[in-house]
């Protein structure tokens, strides 16, 4: 039986390399208009790590990440709309109270 092993280059990372990469990523995060929440970074980072480790196939990880993003963005929109409607109803009741006084 013949087996074939493809050569896979494995990068050698030094602590300096990792620290420089971490600094570069955090500087980019600060420049973003709305920085991601820590739980989002942990979730998507963990999903990526599981994919790289081979525990998840990349299409599955992509589907999970996409569905999570959609659900969370719809939830944020609903919360924003609810808060805006409460502010409007609060300002209406305040105006009505001022008129009756």
C-alpha positions in Angstrom: 0.0 0.0 0.0 1.3 3.4 -0.9 0.5 6.5 1.1 1.1 10.0 0.0 1.7 12.8 2.5 1.4 16.3 1.1 3.9 18.8 2.6 2.1 21.3 4.8 4.0 24.4 5.7 3.6 25.1 9.4 4.4 28.7 10.4 6.8 29.2 13.3 5.3 31.9 15.5 7.4 33.7 18.1 5.9 35.5 21.0 7.0 38.8 19.3 5.0 37.8 16.2 1.9 37.0 18.3 2.2 40.3 20.2 2.6 42.3 17.1 -0.4 40.7 15.5 -2.5 41.3 18.6 -1.5 44.9 18.6 -2.4 45.3 14.9 -5.8 43.7 15.4 -6.7 45.8 18.5 -5.7 49.0 16.7 -8.0 48.1 13.8 -10.8 47.4 16.3 -10.4 50.9 17.8 -10.8 52.4 14.4 -14.1 50.7 13.7 -17.2 52.9 13.9 -18.9 50.4 16.4 -16.5 48.1 18.0 -17.7 44.5 18.4 -18.8 43.2 21.8 -16.4 41.0 23.6 -18.8 38.1 23.5 -19.1 38.4 19.7 -15.3 38.3 19.4 -15.1 35.2 21.6 -18.0 33.5 19.8 -16.7 34.0 16.3 -13.1 33.4 17.3 -14.1 30.1 18.9 -16.0 29.2 15.9 -13.0 29.9 13.7 -10.7 27.9 16.1 -13.0 24.9 16.0 -13.0 25.1 12.2 -9.2 25.3 12.0 -8.9 22.4 14.5 -11.1 20.3 12.2 -14.0 19.9 14.7 -16.3 21.8 12.3 -16.3 21.9 8.5 -16.1 25.4 7.1 -19.6 25.4 5.5 -21.1 24.4 8.8 -19.2 27.2 10.6 -20.2 29.7 8.0 -23.8 28.7 8.3 -23.7 29.0 12.1 -22.0 32.3 12.0 -24.4 33.7 9.4 -27.5 32.5 11.2 -26.1 33.9 14.5 -25.4 37.3 12.9 -28.9 37.5 11.4 -30.6 36.6 14.6 -28.6 39.0 16.7 -29.0 41.9 14.2 -32.8 41.4 14.0 -32.9 41.3 17.8 -30.9 44.6 18.0 -33.3 46.2 15.5 -36.3 45.1 17.5 -34.8 46.5 20.7 -34.0 49.8 19.0 -37.5 50.1 17.6 -39.0 49.3 21.0 -36.9 51.9 22.7 -37.8 54.5 20.1 -41.5 53.8 20.4 -41.2 54.1 24.2 -39.4 57.4 23.9 -42.1 58.7 21.6 -44.9 57.5 23.9 -43.1 59.0 26.8 -42.7 62.4 25.1 -46.4 62.3 24.1 -47.6 61.7 27.7 -45.3 64.5 28.9 -46.7 66.9 26.4 -50.3 65.9 27.3 -49.5 66.4 31.0 -48.1 69.8 30.3 -51.2 70.8 28.3 -53.6 69.7 31.0 -51.7 71.6 33.7 
